[in-house]
Amino acid sequence: MNNSLTGLIILFAYFGILCLIGFFTGKKNSNDDFFRAGRRSPWFVVAFGMIGVSLSGVTFLSVSGSVVKNHFSYMELVLGNMVGYWVMALMLLPLYYKLNLTSIYGYLNERFGRHSYRTGAFCFLLSRTVGASLRLFLVAVVLHNIVFKPLFTSFELPFAATAFVSILLIWLYTFKGGIKTVVWTDTLQTLFLLFALAFFIIKLPGTMGSSFSECLNTARQSGLTQISSGWATFLKSFVSGIFLTIVMNGLDQDMMQKNLTCSSLRSSQKNIFSFSILFVLSSFAFLVLGAFLTLYVQKFLPQLDGDKVFPGVIEHLATPGAFIVFILGVVAAAYSSADSALASLTTSFCVDFADIESKSPNRQVSYRRKVHIAFSVVLFLVVCGFHQLGNNDVVWTLFKAMGYTYGPLLGLFAFGILLKRQVNDKRVPWIAIAGPLCSYALNAFLAYKNINLGLAILLVNGLICFGLCYIFSSPPALLENKRGR
């Protein structure tokens, strides 16, 4: 049996298990289960499942492959991420639980008004669609090249066919249970992901005729384990990591939706603190894997770099065991983030734009399913669009894109939480457009001057939006006087 057919069997067997989980968790098919899992998710299950969601296919393929050029610099971000998770647990979770929110953007409605609310929700829909599509694109390329394409030698299988099958499989096991299904499928997928990680960390040194400790020493001596080139670089990445986490997790319906399925604030906070430690350890392990992959390509495949490193090594190893574990790891990494993204996009649109609770119970279910299908189609189209553009370094592209799309959310939430002033609600949509445009223009000007903002563009964008909110705002006392009149 060839590798491609083996991969196809693994893929469909894997999704068969996920669909079985979806069948049992989606029996009630209520909105409360689809959107919030009935607020009955065990915190330790959520914490473990979130590892796979946060790491995703980007970490599995792109971060491990980036060690060739960037060494262990990714850890600068990861350490900032951990602090960001703590801020999220102590500042944002209490706010969301206090307001008993299904969609976290309901906070903006309470604080500023409907225009701000819809603007925040739209920023999320745009950001998560781009982010989820980039992650899916990266893994769909791998599946297309090593599983689907070799099976059809008589004609050129279009990439769109692989993308369609990939998204269809996600839809099949999430369309009934939503986030309730995702909480449990993510747990299984994290288990497969970590198994694949451990397998290759143990296996690769032997393929090079070395032991684990010898490979680690070689990586250290060659400079691959270097985290930072200086304090200025470290601080920029560390601070960016804090704000990226606050925005991409704390202000993101996808990540927060799982946390809000826990029964209480205390349980949700225990989930975040436990998960943040596991996340740092897992990310470091992926960089160790990346160092071993780099040593392997330097020895056997010096022409490879970026996202092509891991698949190239697997192809060169040419062993069935390595191929099977690789496919399991790729699929688990990709779909643990894509399934939750599809569920959260559906939730946000239904709650934030369609006001689904105002519809009759029968119409709620049918409408929710139509929205779920619609977002599946959107993800398919965007993934195909990325394939047309082409990209060899998805992780950094993802972070750059998030810097522009998440900036308005950072500015709006920061303004609402830190200040008591009231922004002009009708101006907020224009602020959300002006902030990213100003940030882009500033970044282009600084790049012309050979100054690279990098991931700090998120903070710059957030500050610009914060400043614009302040300009178009009124003091609380003035607002109260107007109401009194």
Secondary structure, DSSP 8 states (H G I E B T S, - for coil): --HHHHHHHHHHHHHHHHHHHHHHHTSS--HHHHHHGGG-B-HHHHHHHHHHHHHHHIIIIIIHHHHHHHTTTHHHHHHHHHHHHHHIIIIIHHHHHHHT-SSTTHHHHHHT-HHHHHHHHHHHHHHHHHHHHHHHHHHHHHHIIIIIGGG-TTS---HHHHHHHHHHHHHHHHTTTTHHHHHHHHHHHHHHHHHHHHHHHHHHHHHTT--HHHHHHHHHHTTTT---S-HHHHHHHHHHHHHHHIIIIIT-HHHHHHHTTBSSHHHHHHHHHHHHHHHHHHHHHHHHHHHHHHHHHHHH-TT--GGGHHHHHHHHH--HHHHHHHHHHHHHHHHHHHHHHHHHHHHHIIIIIS-GGGS-HHHHHHHHHHHHHHHHHHHHHHHHHHHHH--S-HHHHHHHHHHHHSHHHHHHHHHHHH---EE-GGGHHHHHHHHHHHHHHHHHHHHHTT---GGGHHHHHHHHHHHHHHHTEE-HHHHHHHHH-
